[in-house]
Structures are given as C-alpha cells and as structure tokens.
Amino acid sequence: MIIKTETEGMIQKKFDEGRGQGFGADYLPWLFASDISNTISYRIRVKGRHNRVYHLASRYELWLFLMLEKNRWVTDIREQFPLDRSLTLPIAKATGIAHPGHSLESKVAQVMTVDFIVTVDYGTGYQKDIAIPFIDSKNLLTERELELLEIARIYCLERNYGFKIVTELDIDRNLVDGMHWSFSKWNFENDEWAKENLVSASMTVKSMLKAYYAKPISIRDFCNHINTIEKWPVGNSLSVFRYLLATRELDYDYFSKPINENTKISEIEIVSEK
C-alpha cells in the first residue's frame, strides 16, 4: 500500500485526469511510476488482456502482475487503485484508527490505495473484484501498517470486494521467470529494424515454427536458423520470438518450468493468426 502525500488541489487534479477510473485499456492508476518515491519502480507495457502501460512499485509487484496476467480467470487488473475517502474516513473514525493525513497542520486526508484490484470471472457469468495488497514476508509489519490494512479490509468488505494479502511466497517463480523472459522483449519503440519489419517478421517466425514444429530443436537454434535464411541481424529472430510470446500470439505452459533459449520449439503453441 502506497500513500502519496498530496494537497487537496493535487488530489482533485488526479480526479480530473481520470486517475483511478475506468476499466481494461481505459484504466488509469492513481499513482504512476513517476509518483512513487521507492528507489525501484517499474513501468512496463504489456499486450495481454489490455494494451496499456502498467505502473508497478516494486519487483515483487511485477512478479505478482505477471502471475495474475497469466491466470485465465482474471479478466482485468487495476494497479495502484484508490480507495474512496468518503468511505475510508468513516471507517477510520469508527475503528479509532488515524486516517492518513497530509500533516497535523493542514489535515488533508490522503487517498489510500491498494496494490491491485483484480476482476475474476468464475466461468458462470459471476464476476468479483478482489483487492490484493502485497506484503514482503521478510519485513515485519509495523502497528501503523497493520492499521491501514484493517481500514482497507473493512473498505473492501463494505464494497463487496474480496480481500487477499499476498506475499512473495505465494508467487510461482517458474511462471514469473518464464513470463519475465518473454515480456522483456515487448517494447520495440527504439528499434528501427523492428518498426519497419515487425509485422512481416512475426508472420515469418510463425510460418517457420509450423514447418519445424516436429523437429527436436531449441528456440535458440530455431531462431539462429531463421537469421541465417532471412539474413536478419543477429538476435533479431529471438527478439521477435519473445515478442510473440509476450503478445500471446505464441504460448507456453509457464507453470511447468521456466522458458529460455534451450526450450524445445515443440513445447510452444501458436495461438493466434494475426
């Protein structure tokens, strides 16, 4: 949970910008990576369910995001989600917990956030929003942190949200390592070759994957073969291959074992004909 110290004018400006509002591709998080004062923050662009920029506050949040992104029951992920002060203030008063404020002098009630609101579809037409605060199991929570979690828990109860605390121990590292390997090649904004050739190169990789699918060769050898035949710069076919995994045009059972250059191409599935 991150609470950014802001004036009432700054808070109103975020509301006017649409922060914390919308769903899917239209959602804007309350806090951007540039707003987060952590020494490490992540701003990643993924094309999974929704092609938009996600703002994550830590390495663990990135891991959790990747795990949620792969979960087939999850239909929407909203990070840095704001809690309505018209509810958190009465909850704080009723429980005797001091609500986060700007300072003792100004008494500006700050907007509380949860790390993720995840919409889950249980396959029967029933959907539920679940709030997920991430907690590092190695760091003992202070009394104040526990108090803020209690406000968030009661808030979610009143809004009929689920509430689940997650630690790094709940994260499947096979899944995360594999998806991180794939997603790290999503953004080609600064690659001139990719800007000009990405569409045709993607078609070439998928076409050749169909032709070579039954052969017991690794992703590395397969991509080197494409580079040789197509006379592409070294490494480009592997980058395109990882891009196709990130955009879900290719898929892999990330839960089984991490994917890397040594993975056999027969373990890859073509899931899109874009």
PATI-970863 format. One line per 3 residues: number of its first residue (from 0); their letters; for each residue x, y, z negated of N, C-alpha, C, O. Coordinates in steps of 0.1 Angstrom, whole numbers. Each point is the difference from the previous one (the first is absolute). Last residue first. Layout:
NUM) a) X Y Z X Y Z X Y Z X Y Z  ...
% end
This chain:
273) kes) -27 -136 363 0 14 3 8 3 12 0 12 4  -16 -54 -30 3 1 15 0 15 4 -6 3 10  13 -34 -59 -6 11 7 5 0 14 11 -4 3
270) vie) 4 -27 -36 -14 2 -5 -7 12 8 -12 2 -3  55 -41 1 -4 11 8 -15 3 -3 -9 -9 2  48 -16 -34 -13 -1 7 -2 13 8 1 11 -6
267) ies) 44 -42 -16 -7 13 3 -13 -2 8 0 -8 9  33 -26 -21 -7 4 -12 -8 13 2 -7 4 -9  37 -22 42 -12 -9 -1 -8 3 -12 -12 -4 -1
264) ikt) 54 24 9 -11 7 7 -12 -8 0 -11 5 1  48 -8 -41 -2 -5 14 -12 7 6 -10 3 -7  45 19 -29 -13 -7 1 -2 -5 14 3 7 10
261) nen) 35 20 -25 2 -14 1 -13 -8 1 0 -12 3  3 60 -11 5 -3 14 1 -15 2 0 -4 12  -34 15 -50 12 7 4 4 -4 14 -7 -7 7
258) ipk) -34 2 -50 4 -1 14 13 8 2 2 10 -6  -22 -38 -39 3 13 6 4 -2 15 5 -10 4  -40 -24 -26 14 3 -2 3 13 7 -7 4 9
255) sfy) -38 -19 -17 7 -12 -1 15 2 -3 5 -7 -9  -39 41 16 -1 -6 -14 9 -12 -1 3 -5 -11  -10 31 52 10 6 -9 -1 -7 -14 10 2 -8
252) dyd) -23 -15 58 -5 -4 -13 10 5 -10 9 -7 -5  -18 32 53 8 -10 -6 -6 -3 -14 -6 8 -6  -3 20 58 -3 -3 -14 9 -11 -5 5 -8 8
249) ler) -13 50 33 5 -13 -3 -2 -2 -15 -1 9 -8  -17 28 23 -1 -7 13 7 -13 0 -4 -9 8  3 43 -45 -9 -12 0 -4 -5 14 -10 -7 2
246) tal) 42 42 -17 -13 5 5 -10 -11 2 -11 2 5  55 -11 -22 -5 11 -8 -14 5 5 -8 3 -9  32 -35 34 -4 -6 -13 -7 10 -8 -10 -2 -7
243) lyr) 29 17 46 -12 -8 3 -5 -7 -12 -12 -2 -2  53 25 -1 -11 9 2 -13 -7 2 -11 4 -5  50 -29 4 -4 4 -13 -11 10 0 -9 0 -8
240) fvs) 27 -13 49 -6 -12 -6 -5 4 -14 -11 -4 -4  36 36 27 -14 -1 6 -7 -12 -6 -12 1 -4  57 5 -8 -8 11 -5 -14 -1 5 -10 3 -8
237) lsn) 40 -34 26 -3 -3 -14 -8 11 -7 -9 -3 -8  24 11 51 -10 -10 1 -4 -5 -14 -12 -2 -3  48 33 8 -13 6 3 -11 -10 0 -11 2 -5
234) gvp) 60 -10 -1 -8 3 -12 -14 4 3 -9 0 -9  47 9 45 1 -10 -11 -9 4 -12 0 11 -4  -15 6 53 11 3 -10 0 -11 -11 -11 -5 -4
231) wke) -9 -11 50 -3 10 -10 12 3 -9 8 -9 -1  -18 -22 41 11 10 0 -4 12 -10 3 11 4  -27 -54 7 -6 13 3 11 11 1 -3 11 4
228) itn) 16 -56 -15 -8 -1 12 -5 14 4 1 4 12  23 -8 -52 9 -4 11 -8 1 13 5 5 10  -28 3 -51 9 11 3 9 -3 12 2 8 9
225) ihn) -30 -43 -25 -7 11 7 9 12 4 -1 5 11  20 -40 -37 -3 -5 14 -8 11 8 3 2 11  5 6 -57 12 1 8 -2 -4 14 6 6 9
222) cfd) -41 -14 -38 1 14 3 13 3 8 0 9 9  -8 -53 -25 -10 4 10 1 14 4 0 3 12  28 -19 -46 4 -5 13 -10 4 11 4 3 11
219) ris) -15 9 -56 13 7 5 4 -5 14 3 9 8  -40 -30 -30 -3 14 5 12 7 5 -1 7 10  5 -60 -8 -3 11 -10 -4 13 6 1 2 12
216) ipk) -10 -54 8 11 11 -1 -5 10 -10 -12 2 -3  -6 -47 26 5 1 -14 11 11 -1 11 -3 -4  -55 -1 40 15 -3 -1 4 3 -15 -4 10 -6
213) ayy) -41 -2 25 3 -14 -5 15 -3 -2 3 -11 -5  -19 54 21 -6 -3 -13 4 -14 -5 3 -1 -12  6 30 53 11 -7 -7 -5 -6 -13 8 -5 -8
210) akl) -37 30 38 8 -10 9 10 -8 -8 2 -12 4  -28 46 -25 -9 -11 4 8 -10 8 -2 -12 -2  25 51 -10 -3 -9 -12 -9 -11 3 2 -12 -4
207) msk) 7 45 36 11 -10 -1 -2 -9 -12 5 -11 0  -37 45 7 0 -9 11 10 -11 -1 -2 -11 3  2 46 -34 -11 -9 -3 -1 -10 12 -3 -12 -3
204) vtm) 35 46 7 4 -9 -12 -11 -10 -2 2 -12 -2  -10 45 35 11 -9 4 3 -10 -11 1 -12 2  -31 47 -10 -6 -10 9 10 -10 4 -3 -12 0
201) sas) 19 48 -25 -9 -8 -8 -6 -11 8 -1 -12 -4  26 45 26 8 -10 -7 -8 -9 -9 4 -12 -1  -26 47 24 4 -11 10 9 -10 -7 -1 -12 3
198) vln) -13 49 -29 -11 -8 4 4 -11 9 -5 -12 -2  39 42 -14 -6 -9 -10 -12 -8 5 -1 -12 -3  33 46 25 -1 -14 4 -8 -9 -10 -1 -12 3
195) eka) 12 61 -7 -2 -2 15 -4 -14 3 -7 -3 10  17 16 -55 -10 9 5 -4 -3 14 -12 1 4  49 -23 -23 -13 -6 -4 -11 9 5 -11 -5 4
192) wed) 55 20 3 -3 -12 8 -14 -6 -3 -7 -3 9  23 39 -35 -4 4 13 -3 -12 9 -10 1 8  7 7 -62 6 -9 9 -5 3 15 -11 -3 3
189) nef) -4 22 -47 13 6 4 8 -9 10 12 2 2  -56 -15 -20 -1 14 4 13 6 5 -1 9 9  -17 -55 -24 10 3 11 0 14 4 4 3 11
186) nwk) -22 -38 -54 1 14 5 11 2 10 12 -1 -3  -21 -42 -19 -12 5 6 2 13 7 -6 2 10  36 -34 -35 2 4 14 -12 5 7 -2 1 12
183) sfs) 4 -18 -57 11 10 0 3 4 14 8 10 2  -40 -44 -15 -5 13 0 11 11 2 -3 11 4  13 -59 -7 -8 3 12 -3 15 0 2 7 11
180) whm) 21 -23 -48 8 -2 11 -7 3 13 6 6 9  -31 -6 -48 9 12 0 10 -1 12 3 10 6  -32 -46 -15 -7 11 6 9 13 1 -2 8 9
177) gdv) 20 -47 -29 -3 -2 14 -7 12 6 4 4 11  5 -4 -57 12 1 7 -2 -2 15 6 7 8  -44 -11 -37 5 14 1 13 0 8 2 9 9
174) lnr) -21 -51 -17 -9 8 8 6 14 2 1 5 11  21 -34 -41 1 -5 14 -8 8 10 5 4 10  -8 6 -56 12 6 6 2 -6 14 5 7 9
171) did) -49 2 -40 6 -11 7 12 5 8 -2 7 11  -22 14 -57 3 2 14 7 -12 6 10 -5 -5  -22 14 -42 -11 -5 8 2 1 15 -8 -5 8
168) let) 39 21 -41 -1 -14 -1 -11 -6 7 0 -12 3  8 59 -7 8 -6 10 0 -15 0 3 -7 9  -46 30 -29 14 2 -2 8 -6 12 -6 -7 8
165) vik) -48 27 -19 9 -9 7 14 3 -4 4 12 -1  -59 -5 -16 13 4 -1 9 -10 7 -1 -12 -3  -52 25 11 10 -11 -2 14 6 -1 4 7 10
162) fgy) -62 3 -6 13 6 -5 10 -11 -3 -3 -9 -8  -47 22 38 8 -10 -7 13 8 -5 3 10 4  -48 18 3 12 -5 6 5 -12 -8 -1 0 -12
159) nre) -38 30 3 -2 -14 5 12 -4 9 -2 -8 9  -3 49 -36 -2 1 15 -3 -14 6 -1 -1 12  10 5 -59 -12 8 3 -3 2 15 -11 2 4
156) lcy) 50 -26 -18 -12 -7 -5 -13 8 4 -10 -6 4  52 25 4 -3 -10 10 -13 -8 -4 -8 -4 9  25 36 -39 -5 7 12 -4 -11 10 -11 2 6
153) ira) 32 -17 -44 -14 4 -3 -6 7 12 -12 -3 4  57 -8 -1 -7 -12 -1 -15 3 -2 -9 -6 7  40 41 -7 -2 -5 13 -9 -12 0 -8 -2 9
150) iel) 21 20 -50 -9 9 7 -3 -5 14 -12 0 4  44 -24 -28 -13 -2 -5 -10 9 6 -12 -4 2  57 9 9 -6 -12 6 -14 -3 -5 -8 -5 7
147) lel) 32 40 -27 -4 4 13 -6 -12 8 -9 1 8  27 -9 -51 -12 8 -1 -5 4 14 -12 0 2  53 -23 -5 -11 -9 -3 -13 8 -1 -11 -5 4
144) ere) 50 29 1 -3 -7 12 -11 -9 -2 -9 -2 9  25 24 -47 -7 9 9 -4 -7 13 -11 3 6  37 -26 -37 -13 1 -5 -8 9 9 -12 -2 3
141) tll) 52 -22 21 -2 9 -12 -14 0 -4 -9 -4 7  33 -38 19 -9 12 1 0 8 -12 0 -6 -11  41 -26 30 -11 1 -10 -8 12 2 6 11 1
138) nks) 23 -37 37 0 13 -8 -12 -1 -9 -12 -1 4  21 -34 27 13 2 -8 0 12 -9 8 2 -9  -44 -14 41 0 -9 -12 13 2 -9 -1 -3 -12
135) dif) -26 38 44 13 -7 0 1 -8 -13 0 6 -10  -46 10 37 8 1 -12 13 -8 1 0 -12 4  -45 34 27 12 -8 0 8 3 -13 3 12 -3
132) pia) -58 -9 17 12 8 -5 12 -10 0 -2 -12 -5  -47 11 31 12 -7 -4 11 9 -4 6 7 8  -64 -13 2 11 9 -3 12 -8 -5 -1 -9 -8
129) idk) -42 -3 42 8 -4 -12 11 10 -2 8 2 9  -59 -9 18 12 7 -1 7 -4 -13 -6 -1 -11  -29 -28 44 2 6 -13 13 8 0 10 -5 6
126) qyg) -52 -22 27 13 6 -2 2 6 -14 -10 5 -6  -21 -43 37 1 7 -13 14 5 0 10 -7 1  -26 -21 34 -6 13 1 1 9 -12 -4 11 0
123) tgy) 23 -54 4 -14 -2 0 -7 13 2 -12 1 -3  60 -7 -1 -4 -8 11 -15 -3 0 -5 -7 9  33 36 -38 0 -13 -4 -6 -10 10 -2 -12 -2
120) dvt) 29 61 1 -12 -6 6 1 -15 -3 9 -7 4  15 55 -26 0 -15 2 -13 -4 6 -10 2 -6  42 45 -3 -13 -5 3 1 -15 5 7 -3 9
117) vif) 25 37 -41 -1 -10 10 -14 -5 2 -7 -3 -10  40 45 -12 -14 -5 0 -1 -9 12 2 4 11  44 13 -40 -8 -5 11 -15 -2 -4 -3 -4 -11
114) dvt) 34 27 -18 9 -3 11 -7 -4 12 3 4 11  -26 30 -45 4 -14 -1 8 -3 13 -2 6 10  -8 43 -38 0 -8 12 2 -15 -4 6 -3 -11
111) mvq) -22 56 -10 6 -13 -2 -1 -8 13 -10 2 7  10 53 -17 -7 -11 7 8 -13 -2 12 -1 3  -14 44 -39 7 -5 12 -8 -12 6 -8 -6 -7
108) avk) -5 52 -22 -1 -14 0 6 -6 13 -5 4 11  17 42 -38 -5 -5 13 0 -15 0 10 -6 -1  4 41 -34 -11 -10 -2 -6 -4 14 -12 -3 0
105) sel) 48 37 -16 -9 1 11 -12 -9 -1 -11 3 5  46 -3 -39 -4 14 2 -12 0 11 -10 7 -3  34 -47 -8 -8 4 -11 -6 13 2 -11 3 -6
102) shg) 21 -30 49 8 5 -11 -10 3 -11 -12 2 2  -2 -28 36 12 7 6 9 5 -11 12 -2 1  -41 -42 -10 -2 14 3 12 6 4 11 -5 -1
99) pha) -39 -46 -10 12 7 5 -3 15 4 -10 3 6  -18 -26 -45 0 0 14 13 7 5 4 10 -5  -12 -36 -43 2 13 6 1 -2 16 8 -8 5
96) igt) -38 -23 -38 13 0 6 2 14 7 -9 5 7  -30 -23 -31 9 7 -8 14 0 6 10 2 -8  -53 -20 25 10 -9 -5 10 6 -10 7 -6 -6
93) aka) -41 31 30 -7 -10 -8 9 -10 -7 -3 -5 -10  21 40 39 -6 6 -12 -7 -11 -9 1 0 -12  17 -13 54 11 4 -10 -6 6 -13 5 -4 -10
90) ipl) -35 -6 45 6 -12 -5 11 3 -11 0 -6 -10  -19 42 34 -9 -5 -10 5 -13 -6 -2 -3 -12  28 21 47 0 9 -11 -10 -5 -11 4 -1 -12
87) tls) 0 -22 54 11 -3 -9 0 9 -12 4 -4 -11  -37 10 45 -2 -13 -8 11 -2 -9 -2 -5 -12  1 42 41 -12 1 -7 -4 -13 -8 -9 0 -8
84) rdl) 48 4 36 2 6 -14 -13 1 -7 -1 1 -12  16 -38 49 -8 12 -1 0 6 -14 -3 -7 -10  43 -21 35 -12 -3 -9 -7 13 -2 6 10 -3
81) pfq) 29 -27 45 -4 9 -11 -12 -4 -7 -10 -6 6  50 -22 22 -14 3 1 -4 9 -13 3 -4 -11  38 -19 36 0 13 -7 -14 6 -1 -2 11 4
78) eri) 1 -47 33 10 2 -11 -1 14 -6 -6 9 6  -26 -47 21 2 14 -2 9 2 -12 -3 -3 -11  -15 -37 48 9 3 -11 2 15 -1 4 7 10
75) dtv) -39 -49 13 4 14 -1 10 2 -12 -3 -6 -10  -16 -37 22 -4 8 12 5 14 0 0 7 11  11 -59 -33 1 14 -2 -3 7 13 6 -2 10
72) wrn) -3 -46 -14 -13 5 -6 0 15 -2 -10 6 -2  48 -31 19 -11 0 10 -13 5 -6 -9 4 8  62 8 -20 -12 -7 -5 -12 1 9 -4 11 3
69) kel) 47 12 3 -1 -14 6 -12 -7 -5 -4 -10 7  15 53 -24 -2 1 15 -2 -13 7 -7 -1 10  19 4 -56 -14 3 2 -4 1 15 -10 -5 4
66) mlf) 55 -2 -17 -8 -11 -3 -14 2 2 -7 -9 5  36 45 2 2 -11 10 -8 -12 -3 -5 -6 9  5 40 -41 -7 4 12 1 -10 11 -10 -4 6
63) lwl) 35 -1 -45 -14 -3 -3 -8 3 13 -10 -7 3  55 18 -2 -2 -14 0 -14 -4 -2 -6 -9 7  17 54 -10 2 -4 14 -3 -15 0 -7 -5 9
60) eyr) 8 24 -51 -12 3 7 0 -4 15 -10 -5 5  49 0 -30 -10 -10 -4 -13 3 6 -8 -9 4  43 39 2 3 -12 8 -11 -11 -4 -4 -7 9
57) sal) -12 57 -15 11 -8 -4 2 -12 8 -8 -3 9  -26 37 -2 8 7 -10 12 -8 -4 9 5 -7  -41 2 54 2 -9 -11 11 5 -9 10 6 5
54) hyv) -45 5 39 9 6 -9 1 -8 -13 -9 -1 -7  -6 -5 63 -3 -4 -14 11 6 -8 12 0 3  -34 9 49 11 1 -9 -4 -3 -14 -10 5 -5
51) rnh) -16 -26 49 2 13 -7 13 -1 -9 5 -11 -2  -39 -22 31 12 7 5 1 14 -7 -4 9 6  -21 -57 -22 -2 14 3 14 7 4 9 -1 -8
48) rgk) -13 -46 -2 -14 3 2 -2 14 5 -10 2 8  55 -10 -2 -7 -12 -4 -14 2 2 -5 1 11  50 25 -3 -12 -1 8 -6 -14 -3 2 -10 8
45) vri) 32 49 -34 -3 -14 4 -12 0 8 -9 8 -1  49 26 -24 -11 -1 10 -2 -14 5 9 -6 5  13 32 -52 1 -9 11 -12 1 9 -11 3 -5
42) rys) 40 19 -38 -10 5 9 1 -9 12 9 1 8  9 -1 -62 -1 -6 13 -11 6 8 -11 2 -5  47 10 -40 -14 -1 5 1 -5 14 10 1 7
39) itn) 23 10 -53 -2 -9 12 -14 1 3 -9 -4 -8  23 29 -27 13 1 8 -1 -8 12 7 2 10  -51 21 -32 9 -11 -2 12 1 8 0 7 11
36) sid) -39 23 -11 13 4 -5 9 -11 -3 11 2 -5  -54 9 40 4 -9 -10 14 3 -5 10 0 9  -33 20 29 -5 5 -13 5 -8 -12 -1 5 -11
33) saf) 10 -17 57 7 13 -4 -4 6 -13 7 8 -5  -28 -47 24 13 -3 -5 8 13 -5 7 -1 -9  -59 6 6 9 -4 11 13 -4 -6 3 4 -12
30) lwp) -54 -3 -11 14 4 -1 7 -6 13 -1 -12 3  -45 6 -5 1 12 -8 14 5 -1 3 12 0  -18 -40 43 3 -2 -14 0 13 -8 4 10 6
27) lyd) -33 -22 38 12 8 -3 2 -2 -15 -9 2 -8  -21 -29 51 3 3 -14 13 8 -2 10 -2 7  -31 -17 34 -3 14 -3 4 4 -14 -1 12 -4
24) agf) 4 -56 24 10 8 7 -2 15 -4 9 8 2  -34 -38 -35 7 -5 12 10 10 5 8 5 -8  -42 20 -20 2 -15 0 8 -4 12 0 7 10
21) gqg) -12 42 -43 0 -8 13 3 -15 -3 2 -4 -11  17 43 -22 -13 -2 6 2 -8 13 11 -1 6  24 20 -35 -8 -10 -8 -14 -3 5 -8 -6 -6
18) rge) 27 50 25 8 -10 -8 -9 -9 -8 -9 5 -6  -1 34 37 -5 -13 1 8 -11 -7 -2 -12 3  7 62 -1 7 -8 10 -6 -14 2 4 -6 10
15) dfk) -21 34 -44 -3 6 12 7 -7 12 -5 0 11  15 -13 -55 -14 -4 3 -3 5 14 -7 -7 8  48 21 -24 0 -14 4 -14 -5 3 -2 -8 10
12) kqi) 6 51 -27 6 0 13 0 -15 5 -2 -2 12  -10 10 -56 -11 4 9 5 -1 14 -8 -4 9  40 -2 -43 -10 -11 1 -11 2 10 -4 -9 7
9) mge) 35 44 -16 6 -11 8 -9 -12 1 -1 -7 11  -14 43 -37 1 4 14 6 -11 8 -5 -3 11  5 -2 -57 -13 -2 5 -1 4 15 -7 -7 7
6) tet) 54 -9 -24 -9 11 -4 -14 -3 5 -1 -9 9  39 -30 -21 -5 10 10 -9 10 -6 -6 -2 -10  39 -46 3 -3 13 -7 -4 10 10 9 4 8
3) kii) -14 -58 -3 8 11 5 -5 13 -7 -12 3 0  12 -58 -9 -8 12 -3 9 12 4 10 2 -6  -14 -60 14 8 13 2 -9 12 -3 -11 0 6
0) m) 14 -58 -14 -8 12 0 9 12 0 9 2 -8
% end
